[in-house]
Amino acid sequence: MADTIDTRRRAVRRGGEAEAFVASRLVAAGAEVLAMRWKARGGEVDLVVRRDTALRFVEVKARAGEDDGLASITAAKRRRIAAAASAWLDAFRPAVDDIGFLVALVDLSVEPWGVRWIDDAFDAP
């Protein structure tokens, strides 16, 4: 049981580090981070970023090795992300022209970490 708890804690810490890494890369590219780990009933968005008039809801997946994490973004996961995105939009009503979902696949097996970006990765259900 303790091993399971320790493994979970490490995974949560690693996920937070990967989200901060992705946020820093997006800021360096000219984006503004509007929210991190934004929770709403039914879902969570890892990052909400804006660049000019484009808004992206970012899902970060961090993996070491061959598994890039893309398969873990199931239809149910996409629905939860979209629900949180919709709640965020209702709460903040940003003036933007382009809204989409960006997936950042972080490869922890290399130094420095690599990121594979998938813009407009899916449509809201």
HELIX and SHEET records of a PDB file:
HELIX    1   1 ALA A    2  ALA A   28  1                                  27    
HELIX    2   2 LEU A   70  SER A   72  5                                   3    
HELIX    3   3 ALA A   75  PHE A   92  1                                  18    
SHEET    1   A 5 GLU A  32  ALA A  40  0                                        
SHEET    2   A 5 GLY A  43  ARG A  51 -1                                        
SHEET    3   A 5 ALA A  54  ARG A  63 -1                                        
SHEET    4   A 5 ASP A  98  ASP A 107  1                                        
SHEET    5   A 5 GLY A 114  ILE A 118 -1                                        
END                                                                             
